[in-house]
């Protein structure tokens, strides 16, 4: 079949395509059929939809769900806008880590203390010190 090595078999097995030589043809045939099944599924409408959703998830884009109107719910945090689902997720994970119930206000306060935007521009240390002194004099 795969390697064209012929071996003796029972005459009743004539015409069977699932037999292979003992040197790995059976596993090669199984892999080939698996690839064919996957290809056929991925070309079907259900497979195309699933593949599209998987690729959107991988790229970081989330498909709009039918009931949300296309706009995610936002929770403002002093100029920083976070998705409400993300804030809720952080609250649940923090509760599990700390072993106690954590309120939404505690999470927002924690994020307010820890989140800050860093400058993308590179500057010398002296320029940074002078700029911060101008912005926040002692």
C-alpha positions as protocol buffer text, in pm:
chain_id: "A"
residue {
  index: 1
  type: UNK
  ca { x: 0 y: 0 z: 0 }
}
residue {
  index: 2
  type: UNK
  ca { x: 219 y: 284 z: 128 }
}
residue {
  index: 3
  type: UNK
  ca { x: 567 y: 136 z: 86 }
}
residue {
  index: 4
  type: UNK
  ca { x: 472 y: -120 z: -178 }
}
residue {
  index: 5
  type: UNK
  ca { x: 613 y: -406 z: 30 }
}
residue {
  index: 6
  type: UNK
  ca { x: 403 y: -712 z: -39 }
}
residue {
  index: 7
  type: UNK
  ca { x: 354 y: -977 z: 226 }
}
residue {
  index: 8
  type: UNK
  ca { x: 166 y: -1302 z: 244 }
}
residue {
  index: 9
  type: UNK
  ca { x: -181 y: -1286 z: 386 }
}
residue {
  index: 10
  type: UNK
  ca { x: -491 y: -1498 z: 390 }
}
residue {
  index: 11
  type: UNK
  ca { x: -671 y: -1510 z: 52 }
}
residue {
  index: 12
  type: UNK
  ca { x: -988 y: -1384 z: 222 }
}
residue {
  index: 13
  type: UNK
  ca { x: -813 y: -1048 z: 280 }
}
residue {
  index: 14
  type: UNK
  ca { x: -798 y: -981 z: -94 }
}
residue {
  index: 15
  type: UNK
  ca { x: -920 y: -631 z: -174 }
}
residue {
  index: 16
  type: UNK
  ca { x: -891 y: -497 z: 182 }
}
residue {
  index: 17
  type: UNK
  ca { x: -736 y: -152 z: 190 }
}
residue {
  index: 18
  type: UNK
  ca { x: -688 y: -125 z: 566 }
}
residue {
  index: 19
  type: UNK
  ca { x: -407 y: -379 z: 590 }
}
residue {
  index: 20
  type: UNK
  ca { x: -48 y: -267 z: 585 }
}
residue {
  index: 21
  type: UNK
  ca { x: 293 y: -414 z: 619 }
}
residue {
  index: 22
  type: UNK
  ca { x: 442 y: -454 z: 967 }
}
residue {
  index: 23
  type: UNK
  ca { x: 689 y: -172 z: 896 }
}
residue {
  index: 24
  type: UNK
  ca { x: 462 y: 124 z: 973 }
}
residue {
  index: 25
  type: UNK
  ca { x: 220 y: 138 z: 682 }
}
residue {
  index: 26
  type: UNK
  ca { x: -79 y: 99 z: 912 }
}
residue {
  index: 27
  type: UNK
  ca { x: 10 y: 410 z: 1112 }
}
residue {
  index: 28
  type: UNK
  ca { x: 92 y: 606 z: 795 }
}
residue {
  index: 29
  type: UNK
  ca { x: -245 y: 510 z: 649 }
}
residue {
  index: 30
  type: UNK
  ca { x: -422 y: 609 z: 972 }
}
residue {
  index: 31
  type: UNK
  ca { x: -250 y: 952 z: 970 }
}
residue {
  index: 32
  type: UNK
  ca { x: -341 y: 1004 z: 605 }
}
residue {
  index: 33
  type: UNK
  ca { x: -709 y: 922 z: 669 }
}
residue {
  index: 34
  type: UNK
  ca { x: -713 y: 1148 z: 974 }
}
residue {
  index: 35
  type: UNK
  ca { x: -581 y: 1436 z: 765 }
}
residue {
  index: 36
  type: UNK
  ca { x: -847 y: 1370 z: 500 }
}
residue {
  index: 37
  type: UNK
  ca { x: -1123 y: 1371 z: 766 }
}
residue {
  index: 38
  type: UNK
  ca { x: -995 y: 1697 z: 916 }
}
residue {
  index: 39
  type: UNK
  ca { x: -974 y: 1859 z: 573 }
}
residue {
  index: 40
  type: UNK
  ca { x: -1328 y: 1751 z: 487 }
}
residue {
  index: 41
  type: UNK
  ca { x: -1461 y: 1887 z: 817 }
}
residue {
  index: 42
  type: UNK
  ca { x: -1277 y: 2218 z: 784 }
}
residue {
  index: 43
  type: UNK
  ca { x: -1430 y: 2266 z: 439 }
}
residue {
  index: 44
  type: UNK
  ca { x: -1785 y: 2206 z: 565 }
}
residue {
  index: 45
  type: UNK
  ca { x: -1996 y: 2505 z: 681 }
}
residue {
  index: 46
  type: UNK
  ca { x: -1973 y: 2399 z: 1046 }
}
residue {
  index: 47
  type: UNK
  ca { x: -1595 y: 2357 z: 1020 }
}
residue {
  index: 48
  type: UNK
  ca { x: -1554 y: 2695 z: 849 }
}
residue {
  index: 49
  type: UNK
  ca { x: -1748 y: 2867 z: 1126 }
}
residue {
  index: 50
  type: UNK
  ca { x: -1552 y: 2694 z: 1400 }
}
residue {
  index: 51
  type: UNK
  ca { x: -1221 y: 2773 z: 1228 }
}
residue {
  index: 52
  type: UNK
  ca { x: -1320 y: 3140 z: 1189 }
}
residue {
  index: 53
  type: UNK
  ca { x: -1410 y: 3167 z: 1559 }
}
residue {
  index: 54
  type: UNK
  ca { x: -1085 y: 2995 z: 1659 }
}
residue {
  index: 55
  type: UNK
  ca { x: -879 y: 3233 z: 1443 }
}
residue {
  index: 56
  type: UNK
  ca { x: -1059 y: 3539 z: 1581 }
}
residue {
  index: 57
  type: UNK
  ca { x: -993 y: 3418 z: 1934 }
}
residue {
  index: 58
  type: UNK
  ca { x: -626 y: 3358 z: 1854 }
}
residue {
  index: 59
  type: UNK
  ca { x: -583 y: 3704 z: 1702 }
}
residue {
  index: 60
  type: UNK
  ca { x: -739 y: 3875 z: 2002 }
}
residue {
  index: 61
  type: UNK
  ca { x: -1054 y: 3987 z: 1827 }
}
residue {
  index: 62
  type: UNK
  ca { x: -1376 y: 3868 z: 1980 }
}
residue {
  index: 63
  type: UNK
  ca { x: -1677 y: 3818 z: 1755 }
}
residue {
  index: 64
  type: UNK
  ca { x: -1979 y: 4031 z: 1851 }
}
residue {
  index: 65
  type: UNK
  ca { x: -2240 y: 3826 z: 2031 }
}
residue {
  index: 66
  type: UNK
  ca { x: -2600 y: 3870 z: 1918 }
}
residue {
  index: 67
  type: UNK
  ca { x: -2735 y: 4027 z: 2239 }
}
residue {
  index: 68
  type: UNK
  ca { x: -2472 y: 4283 z: 2335 }
}
residue {
  index: 69
  type: UNK
  ca { x: -2525 y: 4539 z: 2060 }
}
residue {
  index: 70
  type: UNK
  ca { x: -2162 y: 4522 z: 1955 }
}
residue {
  index: 71
  type: UNK
  ca { x: -2028 y: 4747 z: 2233 }
}
residue {
  index: 72
  type: UNK
  ca { x: -1861 y: 4596 z: 2543 }
}
residue {
  index: 73
  type: UNK
  ca { x: -1962 y: 4730 z: 2881 }
}
residue {
  index: 74
  type: UNK
  ca { x: -1695 y: 4965 z: 3019 }
}
residue {
  index: 75
  type: UNK
  ca { x: -1586 y: 5048 z: 3374 }
}
residue {
  index: 76
  type: UNK
  ca { x: -1404 y: 5384 z: 3389 }
}
residue {
  index: 77
  type: UNK
  ca { x: -1090 y: 5404 z: 3602 }
}
residue {
  index: 78
  type: UNK
  ca { x: -951 y: 5761 z: 3596 }
}
residue {
  index: 79
  type: UNK
  ca { x: -908 y: 5792 z: 3220 }
}
residue {
  index: 80
  type: UNK
  ca { x: -847 y: 5419 z: 3179 }
}
residue {
  index: 81
  type: UNK
  ca { x: -1139 y: 5219 z: 3046 }
}
residue {
  index: 82
  type: UNK
  ca { x: -1158 y: 4852 z: 3133 }
}
residue {
  index: 83
  type: UNK
  ca { x: -1408 y: 4597 z: 3015 }
}
residue {
  index: 84
  type: UNK
  ca { x: -1647 y: 4505 z: 3295 }
}
residue {
  index: 85
  type: UNK
  ca { x: -1595 y: 4135 z: 3224 }
}
residue {
  index: 86
  type: UNK
  ca { x: -1220 y: 4170 z: 3274 }
}
residue {
  index: 87
  type: UNK
  ca { x: -1267 y: 4356 z: 3603 }
}
residue {
  index: 88
  type: UNK
  ca { x: -1509 y: 4087 z: 3723 }
}
residue {
  index: 89
  type: UNK
  ca { x: -1259 y: 3817 z: 3623 }
}
residue {
  index: 90
  type: UNK
  ca { x: -983 y: 3993 z: 3819 }
}
residue {
  index: 91
  type: UNK
  ca { x: -1220 y: 4013 z: 4118 }
}
residue {
  index: 92
  type: UNK
  ca { x: -1296 y: 3639 z: 4107 }
}
residue {
  index: 93
  type: UNK
  ca { x: -931 y: 3539 z: 4065 }
}
residue {
  index: 94
  type: UNK
  ca { x: -824 y: 3771 z: 4348 }
}
residue {
  index: 95
  type: UNK
  ca { x: -1094 y: 3622 z: 4572 }
}
residue {
  index: 96
  type: UNK
  ca { x: -970 y: 3272 z: 4496 }
}
residue {
  index: 97
  type: UNK
  ca { x: -605 y: 3361 z: 4554 }
}
residue {
  index: 98
  type: UNK
  ca { x: -668 y: 3544 z: 4880 }
}
residue {
  index: 99
  type: UNK
  ca { x: -925 y: 3293 z: 5004 }
}
residue {
  index: 100
  type: UNK
  ca { x: -1183 y: 3561 z: 5090 }
}
residue {
  index: 101
  type: UNK
  ca { x: -1448 y: 3763 z: 4915 }
}
residue {
  index: 102
  type: UNK
  ca { x: -1309 y: 4070 z: 4738 }
}
residue {
  index: 103
  type: UNK
  ca { x: -1545 y: 4352 z: 4648 }
}
residue {
  index: 104
  type: UNK
  ca { x: -1551 y: 4537 z: 4319 }
}
residue {
  index: 105
  type: UNK
  ca { x: -1441 y: 4858 z: 4495 }
}
residue {
  index: 106
  type: UNK
  ca { x: -1132 y: 4683 z: 4634 }
}
residue {
  index: 107
  type: UNK
  ca { x: -1039 y: 4560 z: 4288 }
}
residue {
  index: 108
  type: UNK
  ca { x: -1084 y: 4907 z: 4135 }
}
residue {
  index: 109
  type: UNK
  ca { x: -869 y: 5060 z: 4412 }
}
residue {
  index: 110
  type: UNK
  ca { x: -601 y: 4796 z: 4357 }
}
residue {
  index: 111
  type: UNK
  ca { x: -603 y: 4863 z: 3982 }
}
residue {
  index: 112
  type: UNK
  ca { x: -594 y: 5239 z: 4041 }
}
residue {
  index: 113
  type: UNK
  ca { x: -277 y: 5195 z: 4249 }
}
residue {
  index: 114
  type: UNK
  ca { x: -104 y: 4949 z: 4018 }
}
residue {
  index: 115
  type: UNK
  ca { x: -199 y: 5061 z: 3667 }
}
residue {
  index: 116
  type: UNK
  ca { x: -8 y: 5348 z: 3515 }
}
residue {
  index: 117
  type: UNK
  ca { x: 86 y: 5435 z: 3162 }
}
residue {
  index: 118
  type: UNK
  ca { x: 457 y: 5437 z: 3095 }
}
residue {
  index: 119
  type: UNK
  ca { x: 606 y: 5660 z: 2833 }
}
residue {
  index: 120
  type: UNK
  ca { x: 691 y: 5498 z: 2503 }
}
residue {
  index: 121
  type: UNK
  ca { x: 958 y: 5755 z: 2422 }
}
residue {
  index: 122
  type: UNK
  ca { x: 1309 y: 5686 z: 2545 }
}
residue {
  index: 123
  type: UNK
  ca { x: 1478 y: 5975 z: 2715 }
}
residue {
  index: 124
  type: UNK
  ca { x: 1790 y: 6037 z: 2916 }
}
residue {
  index: 125
  type: UNK
  ca { x: 1773 y: 6011 z: 3293 }
}
residue {
  index: 126
  type: UNK
  ca { x: 1844 y: 6382 z: 3343 }
}
residue {
  index: 127
  type: UNK
  ca { x: 1565 y: 6479 z: 3103 }
}
residue {
  index: 128
  type: UNK
  ca { x: 1326 y: 6250 z: 3291 }
}
residue {
  index: 129
  type: UNK
  ca { x: 1425 y: 6401 z: 3627 }
}
residue {
  index: 130
  type: UNK
  ca { x: 1381 y: 6758 z: 3499 }
}
residue {
  index: 131
  type: UNK
  ca { x: 1045 y: 6678 z: 3341 }
}
residue {
  index: 132
  type: UNK
  ca { x: 909 y: 6515 z: 3658 }
}
residue {
  index: 133
  type: UNK
  ca { x: 1035 y: 6803 z: 3869 }
}
residue {
  index: 134
  type: UNK
  ca { x: 849 y: 7047 z: 3645 }
}
residue {
  index: 135
  type: UNK
  ca { x: 531 y: 6842 z: 3658 }
}
residue {
  index: 136
  type: UNK
  ca { x: 544 y: 6770 z: 4033 }
}
residue {
  index: 137
  type: UNK
  ca { x: 765 y: 7021 z: 4213 }
}
residue {
  index: 138
  type: UNK
  ca { x: 876 y: 6925 z: 4568 }
}
